[in-house]
């Protein structure tokens, strides 16, 4: 699994835990719902500003953490 897929999976996991649909997340962020799905699947390369908008809408923040060895 590459980093884009790993980040997308984490976004999806948090979204589901919070009971938010991809349509609702799209509405909260102003992004298109198909792009939300592509980001969650790791199929869409996106910048930090969009990722930040998504995680902020989920009530989270972006942190840099050490990789597990």
Buried (B, 14 or more C-beta within 10 A) or exposed (E): EEEBEEBBBEBBEBBEEEEBEBEBBBEBBEBEBEBBBBBBEBEBEBEEEBBEBBBEBBEBEEEEEEEEE
